Amino acid sequence: SFHRVAQRIQYAEEMESLWYLRQDMMAALSEVRGEVRARREMRPINELFKGLLPHAMVARPHHRFAN
């Protein structure tokens, strides 16, 4: 699963494709490290997209996971 996601990320050609692949990456990380740690590790990746996507596509923190 993780290798398949890594390959899809490697060959993604558009920023929007990478944006949507975050969910697959989150799922793969959750399997390996647990959901709380995976969310923490995804934060810096989400930051990379700021200013590069339409505002409607930017991640908003879920109230349960804001800390």
C-alpha positions in Angstrom: 0.0 0.0 0.0 2.7 2.5 1.0 4.8 1.7 -2.0 1.8 2.2 -4.3 1.1 5.6 -2.8 4.8 6.6 -3.1 4.8 5.6 -6.8 1.6 7.6 -7.5 3.1 10.6 -5.7 6.3 10.3 -7.7 4.5 10.3 -11.0 1.9 12.9 -10.3 2.1 15.7 -12.9 -0.2 18.3 -11.3 -0.3 20.1 -8.0 -4.0 19.1 -7.7 -3.1 15.5 -8.1 -0.6 15.7 -5.2 -3.2 17.5 -3.1 -5.7 14.7 -3.5 -3.0 12.0 -2.9 -2.6 13.4 0.6 -5.6 11.3 1.7 -3.9 8.1 0.4 -0.7 9.1 2.1 -2.6 9.8 5.4 -4.2 6.3 5.2 -0.9 4.6 4.6 0.8 6.5 7.4 -2.1 5.7 9.7 -1.6 2.0 9.1 2.1 2.2 10.0 2.2 4.9 12.7 -1.4 5.4 14.0 -3.8 8.2 13.1 -2.6 10.8 15.6 1.0 10.6 14.6 0.1 10.4 10.9 -1.9 13.7 11.2 1.0 15.3 13.0 3.4 14.2 10.2 1.0 15.5 7.5 0.9 19.0 8.9 4.2 20.1 7.2 3.1 18.6 3.9 -0.2 20.5 4.1 1.8 23.7 4.6 3.7 23.2 1.3 0.4 23.7 -0.5 -0.4 27.1 1.0 -0.6 29.8 -1.7 -0.5 27.2 -4.5 -4.1 26.1 -4.6 -7.5 27.8 -4.7 -8.6 28.7 -1.2 -11.4 26.2 -1.3 -8.9 23.4 -1.6 -6.7 24.4 1.4 -6.8 22.0 4.4 -8.7 23.2 7.4 -7.9 21.6 10.8 -10.6 19.4 12.2 -11.7 20.7 15.6 -10.9 17.3 17.2 -7.3 17.4 15.9 -6.5 21.1 16.2 -3.9 20.5 18.9 
